């Protein structure tokens, strides 16, 4: 059969009547989407000021069966104010409301497009009622801005293989017209107008590749791009049947503090597919790889062996830590890793039994591409053994095939009551709502990067990711270093690593970042020497009911407050600039509250391990002035006095 190339588009490609025309506003009337009657290109404005002066959205398909007749259009439907109440499982808010107005256009081709406009942003997606196979050869999303605005982005690191990436890099700022030699992974944030930011993310890219984006050199625009299927085919996706495509989201903020508490990605993702979630237990876990299995003062040789992990179990049990993670080495690593047979030095049956007797469960590191084809067999075996789940590493792509692997792993693991921690992975894009047993995603330039190079950028990065990366979903940053260094004193180390910045900053990270499975990355030997710090960290909740961003500026400072079971927890940090932070307690209910504060010590600018713990009382009308050292932070536990 002769092959025909056809396009489903908002843009008429022939001189015919426009596909559609219309407008839709947010419930408060401040955000408006306007579709141009002549071209089909649409724009976004806020309070009458254009933020994106034209958006081009189209899908290009290849099929030998059906061709789109240009200019054919169907029905237009608008929905008034819609209010969706979302009850969450493993998330930063126990519940929230998503309120929006919508506009849906039938394109008359078996495809339609829908916009949802809320007070805080615009989302759109294509959908199809076609029953036959659909091959997507390309998708266009181009955003043209009125000015040559500043753009914050994090790019892939290998220009020769841009779509083979671990989604880890620091953030940098460019003008749109400067362009980029390599694509960036999401989020990408643009100061579209004075005091108004547009941040680009996506949600619900099931059976479809994730989106990359880059500034267009010489123009005031961003353009999306996608990895080809299996990183080599001439198309980006192959699907069949009626379906929806991913949501493209333009988050609109007028203050940086709105970003860390945004719920658009979660709201636009598919609900949980796990009927009984009672077995999903977020928590803390130890981690052996970061500190290179370095433990001291023990009557055995440390390493990947039963004695070492028994020691880890004892530490975890003594400190209320729910899990220990056995990273690479428990089975032969690499493509030949035998997931069913541990190395002789590791007795998994003994360790799972011993851990169970202490209330501690095991997590096992695996190569994702090795684990995926064997997931059913491996999960069945280790479920019986009592293993809690797996850390799946090195997927390093977000093409359609890679995305489908993660959905399949999540579904199989859920049937066997297994939690999954994903590394070498794209950010979640709402996948953690659909499968809440995916308790963490890396996709972040975390503390492990401090082991290899003198990474001064980690400190400003720490006060950027609460706004951008966590707006996009949970992340596994892996904090907890007990060896802490000033800007001038820090050097990398593989076997005895530490963190740039202060001890109090490491403690603050457990509150400032969204991370349901949070690692204590250092060695138990170091933790035993720092019991006061460990006690403070492990007394923090594993899940929270609500989250606020009290103050901050992207890339400079952040102060996050979280509530759990009536108590509050506040974490704050700065970049390399020492700062004085004023915390207002007006978020508290009436009454008197006791604050336990872990802060930088008076000598923290010279000795980053210096900290002080102090206790005082406050009421909702109180404020507290806290000095943050260079690279510093603080953490509070606030409980009501009855």
N, C-alpha and C positions, 0 to 999 in steps of 0.2 A: 504494500500500500504506500502511495506517495506520502512523504512526510511534509507537514505544514507547520510553519512557525507562527505562533499567535501570541497576542499580548492581552492580558487583563489589566486595565489601567484606568486611572482617573483622568488621563489625558487623551483626548480624541486625537487619533493619528491621521484622520482624513478630514476633509472639509465638510463636516456634517454637524448636526445639532449637538450641543454639549451633552456629555453623559448625564450630568446632574448639576444642580445648584442648590445651595442652602446654607444656613447658619445654625449653630447650636452654641448656647452659652452655659457656663457653670451655674449651679443653683444660686450663688451670690451675685451673678451677673458680671463678675470681674474678668473671667477668662472666656474668650470667644474664638471659635473656629469659624472661618469664613471660606466658602468654596467659590472660586472665581467662575462666573458663568461662561466666560469665553474660552477658558483654557482647561478648567477642571483642576487646576493647581489650587491648593488651599493654604491659608495662613493662620497664625495664632497671635492673638493680642491679649494684653493684660491692662485693664483700666483704660482701654482705648489706645494704648501704645503698642505698636507692632513689635513682637518678639522674634517671630520667624516670618519673614515676609512672603515666602513661598515654600511649600513642601511638595515634592514630587514623590508619588508612591505608586509603584507598579510591580506586577509580577510577569515575567516572561516565561512562557511554557512551550514545550515541544511535544506535538502529538500528531499521530497520523490519522486520527479519527474525527476530531471536532475542531473547527476553526471559529474564532470569535469574529463576528461581523461588526466592524468598527461603527460606533455611533449608536448601537442598540442599547437601550437603557430600560430599566424596569421601575418598580415602585420605589417610592421614597417614604420612609416611616420615621417619625420622631416619637420619643418617649419623654414624658414629663419627668419630674423629679423621682428618681428611683433610690430607695434606701435599702442597702443590704447589710444585715447584721452578721458579722463574722466572728464566730467563736473559734479560737485557735487551739493548737495542741502545744508543740514545742516552739514558742515564739516569744518575742519581747513584750507583747501585749496579750493579756488573757482574752480580750475581746475588743472590737472596735466597729464603727459604722463606716461603710463606704457609700457615699451619696453622690449621685451624678445625674446629668441629663445625657441622653443619647440620640444619635442620628444614624440611621442605617439606610444604605443605598443598595438596591438590587441592580447589578450591572447588566443584567439581561444576558449573561453568558454562562450561567451556572455559578457565577461568583457574586459575592456582595462584599461591601466594606462597611464597617461600623466604627463610629467614634463614641467614646465616653468622655465627657468633660466634667471634671469635678472642680472644687474650689482650689485644688492644689495641683492640677495638671491635666494633660490631654493624653488619651490612649486611643490607638486605632488598630484594627486587624482586618485581614481578609478572611473570608470563609467560602466554602464551596458546597454545593449540593450534588456535584458530579459523582456518579457512581463508579466511573471507570478509573483506570490508572492515570495519574497526573504526574508528569515529569516537569519539575521547575528548573529551568536553565539559569534563571537569575531573578533577583529581586532588587528593586531600586527604592532606596529611601534617601533623599537628598534634602537637606535643610539649608536654605539660604537666609542669612541674617542681614539686618539693615546696616550694620557697621562691622568693621574688622575687629571683632571682639576678642577678648582673651579666652583661651580654652585650656582647661585642666584635663590632662589625659595621662594614661599609663600604657605604654606601647610594648609590643612584642620585642624580644631581644635578638632574634635571629632573622636578619633581612633575607637570607637565602631560603629559609623555610618558615615564612611568617605565620602559617596556620598550624605549625607544629610547635606548640608553646605550652608552658606550665601556668600561664596567666599570673606571673609574678614579675613585678618591676615597680620602681618608685614612680611618683607622679611628677610631671613637670608642666610648665605653663608656656603656651605659644599663642601668637596671633593666628587667627584662622587662615590668613593669606600666606603664612609661612609654610603651610602644608606639613606633610610628614612622609618620610621615605618608607615607613613601615606602618601597618595598621595598629590601632589601639583597641584594647578590649574594654568592655563596658565596666563601670559608667564613664561617660565623658560629659564634662560640665562646662557650660559657656555662660559668661556674663553678658546676656543678651541685651540688657539695658541697664542704666545706672541703678544699682540696688536690686536688680531682678536677675535671677539665675535660671537657666534652663539646663536640666541634667537629663541625659539620654540613657535609658535602660530598656530592657525588654522583659517579658514574662511569658511563661508557658510555651517554651519552644520544643514541645514534644514531637518526636519524629520529624525533626527539622533542624538545620544547623543553627548554632548561635551566631549572633551578629558581631562583626568587627566594624570599626568606623575610623575615618581619618579626615583631617582638614584637607580641603582642596587647595593646592598651591596656587597662589595668584588670585584666589577668589575668597569671598566671605561665606564659606559654606562647609558643611560636613557631608560626607557621603558614606553610605554603608557598603560593606562587602561581606562575602560569605565564603567559607571554605568549600571547595568542591567535594562531592560525595567520595568517601574513602580517601580524601586528599589527592585524588588523581583523575576522577571522571570529568566529563564535560558538562555535567549538571550539578546542582547543589542539593536537590531533594527528589525523591521518588516516593509518591504516596498513592493511596487509593481510597475510594469511598468519600462520602460527605465528611467534611472536617472543618475545623477552625485552624487558622495559622497563628503564629505568635503575636502577642500584643507588643506594639511599639509605643513606648511611653516617653512623654516629654514632661518631666517633673518641674513645676514652677515654684520657686521660693523667693521670698523677699528678705529672708534672714537665714543665715547659715544654720541656726539652731533648729530649723524646721526639717533639715535633712536626716539627722540620725533617728528621728521618730516617725519617718514616713512609712505608710502602709500600702502604697499603690501596688508594688510588685506582688506582695502577698495576696492582696485583695483580688487581683486579676489572674491569679493562678488557680488551677483546678483543685477542688477540695480533696481532703485526705481519702485515699483509697484503702486505708487500713481500718476495718470495722472496730476492732478492739485494740486500743493503743495503750492499754494499762501496763504492758510489759516494756514499753519504751521508757528508759530511765536515763535522762541526762545526768552528768556527773563530772567528777574530776578523774584524771588518769595520770599515772606516772609515765615517763618516756625515757627510754634507755639510749636512743641513738644520739640525741643532742649532746649529752655529756660523755659519749663514747664509752659507756659502761664503766665509768671510773668510780668505783667505790673503794673505801679504805678501811683499815683496821678490821679485817675479816679473816677467818681461818681457811679461806679457799681462794682460788685464782678467779678474779672477776672476769666476766665475759658472757658470751651467749651460752649459758648453761643453767642447769636446774638450780644450783646453789645460789646463783646471782638472782634469779627470778623469785626464789623463795624469800630472799632478803628483801626484794621489792614488795612482795606480798605482805611481809611483816611490817614494813614501813607504812604501806597503804592502810593496813588494818589499824595500826596505832594512831593514824591521823584522820580516819574517817574518809579516806579516798576510795571511791567505788571500784576503780578499774586499774589494772596495769597493762601497758601496751608492750608486746614483744615485737620490736621492729625487725628490719631485715636480718636474716641469719638463722632464725629458728628452723627454717627449711632452706634448702639450696636456693640461692637467689638467682635472678636472671630468668631468661626464657625457659630454662630447664627446671625451674623450681617445682618440686613435687609437693603439692599442697596437702597431700594425704599422709605423707611420711615426714615427721620432724627429724632433724639431725639427731644422732645418738646422744649428744650431750644435753638435749632438752627432752625431759619426760613430761609431756603435756598432760597425760592422764593423772600423774601425781600432782602436777601444779594446779590443774583445775579442781581437783579434789581438795587439796590443801587450801587453795584460795576460797573455795566454798565454805570450808570450816571457819574461815576468818571473815566471811562476808565480802570477799573481794573476787571480782571476775576478770577474765583474761580477754584481751583484744589482740588479734593477730594481723601483722602486716602482710600484704600480698601485692603482687603486680596485677594491675587491673586486667590487662589483656590476657594474662594467664588464668586469672580467677574467673573471668566472664564465661568462657565456654564450659567450665566445670562447676559453676556456681551451685547448681542443684545438688550435685553429689557432695561437694565440699560443705555446704551449709547443713545438709542432712547429717553428715558425720559429726561436725563440731557442735551442732545443736545437742546431740545426744551426749557429747562429752561435757557440755556445760559452758562452752566458750560463748561469750556475750556478743561478739561481732568481729568485724574486720576493718582494718585501715587499708583502703584500696588506693594504690599509688600509680603515678606515671601514665595516666590516660593521655594527657598532653595534647588534647585537641577538642574541638567542639563541632566537628562536622556532623552530618546527620547520623552516620554510623556510630560515632562516639557517643552522641547524646542518647541514642537508642540503647547502647550498652548499659548506661547508667540507669535508665528506667527499668531495664530487665533485671539488673543486679538488685535494685531496690525492691522490686516485686518479689523476687525469689527469696531475698533475705527476710522480707517481712513475713512470708509464709513460714519461715523457720525461726521467727522471733529473734532476728539478728539485727543489731544496730550497725551502721556503716559510717566511717569517717573517711572522707574523700580528699586525697592529696593529688597534686599534679592535675588539677581539675579547674574547669570554668566555674565562675560564681554561680550560685544556685538558681537565680532567676525564677524563684517560686517553687522549684522542684521539692524543696523541703516542706512545703505545705502539702503537696500531693502525696509525698512519702515521708512522713515525719520521723521514720526510722533512720533517715539520712541526717544524723545528728550534727554533722559538721562538714564544711567545704573549705578547702584551703583557698586557692585562687587569690592569695594575698602574699605580699612580700614580708614574710614573718620573721621572727627572731632567729630562725635557723640561718638566715642569710648573714648574720653577724659572725658566724663561725669562720667564714672563708675570706672575707675582705674587710677593709677598714671602712665600714658602711656608715659614714656620718649622716647619710640621708635617712636612716631609720628613725631618727628623732622627729624631724618634721613630718615624716610619713605617718608616725603614730598619731599625730593630731590632724591627719587628713582622712585616714580610713574610717574613723567613726562617722564622718559626714558622707563619704562616697561609697566605699566598699560595703559598709554595714547598711547603708540605705538600700543596697542591692541584695542583702541577705547575710546569713551567718558566715563566720570565717574562723578558721583554725590558725590563730597567730602563734600559738605555743609559747606563752610567757612563763615566768617563774624563776628567772636567773637570780642566784644569790651572790654571784661575783659581779659587782656593778662598778662602772667606771665613768669618770668625767670625760669631757670632749677631748682634752689633751692627753688623758691617761689611757684611753682605750686602744687595745690591740686585739686582733682576731686570734683565735686558738681553736684547733680542731678537737683536742682532747680535754682541754680545760677552758671551755668557752665562758664568756660573760656577756653582759649587756651594756651598751652605751646608755647613759642616763642613770638615775638614782634607784635605790632600793624601793623607795615609796612609789616611784613610777611603775615598777614591776607589779606592785600590789594593786595600784589603780587600774591597771590593764584588765584585771578580772571583772571590773565593773564597766569600764568605758567601752569594751568591745562585746558584741553579740556572739556568744560562743557556747552552745549548750553542752558540748563535750570539751572541757578545758583542760589542757595539759599542765602538769607541773614538770617543766622540762629539765630541771637540774637533778643532780644525783642525790639519792637519799643521804649519803654521807655529808653533803653540804647542808641539807635540810635539818639533819639532827643537830647541827651546830647553830642553827638559826630557828629554834623552836618557836620563839615569839612571832616571827614572821609567818611561819607555817600555820600556826594556830589562827592568826588573823585571816589568812587566805582561806583555809579550809572551813572556817565558820561562816563564810559567805554562802548565800543560797545557790542552788544549781539552776533553778528556773525563777522567773519573775512574773508578776501580774501586770506591771505597767512600767513605762519608761518615759522620762522627761530629759530634755537637754536644757539645763539651767542657764548656761552661758557658753560663749566660745566664738572663735573665728577660725574658719577652715585654714589649716596649715599653721596655726599659731597656738591656740588653746582649745580645750574642750572640758566641760563639766557635765557629767551624766548622772542622773538620779534614777534609781530603780526601787520599786516597791514589791515586797513579798511578804505575805501573811501579816500585813499591818506594820511591818518594819520597813525602814528605808536604808538605802545604801548609795553613797555618792562617791564617784571617782572623778578626779581631775588631773590634767597634765598640761605641760607647756612644751614649747620647742626648746632650742638651746638658749633662749632668752629668759633670764630669771624674771619672775613676775609676782605681783601681789594680787591674789584672787579674793574677791568678796563673795561669800556664799550666803544667799538669803534663804531662810527656812520657811518662807511663806507657803510652800507646798505641803507642809505638815498640817494635820488636823489640830484642833484646839487641845491644849494640855501642855504638860511638861515632858520633854524628851531627853534621854541621855545619849550623848554623842561619844563614840569611841573613835578617835582620830589617829590615823597612821600617816605621818607627814615627814617631809624632808627635815633632817636634823640641822642644827645651826652650822655645822661644818660640812654640809653635803656638797657645797660648791668645790671643796677641796677633796673630800672623801665621799664618793657617791653612795657608799654603803651606810653612811650615817643617817639615822632616822630617829624619830621620837614618837611614842605612843602616849596620848593623853586623853583624859575624860572630862567632859563638862556637860552642863545642861542647857537646853534652849527651849524657846517657845516659837510659835509661828511668826512672831514679830522680831525674832532675833536675827542677827547676821554674824558671820565669822570671817575675820581677815586671816588669810593663810598665805604664807610666803612659799613660793615654789622656786627651788634652786634651778640652775641651768640644767635642762634635761630632766626636770623634776616632776613630782606628782604628789597626790594625796588620796587617801581613801577613808570614808566614814561608814560606820555602822550606827544607825539611829533607831533607838527603840523607846517606845512610850513608857513612861514611869506610871505605874498603876497605883 
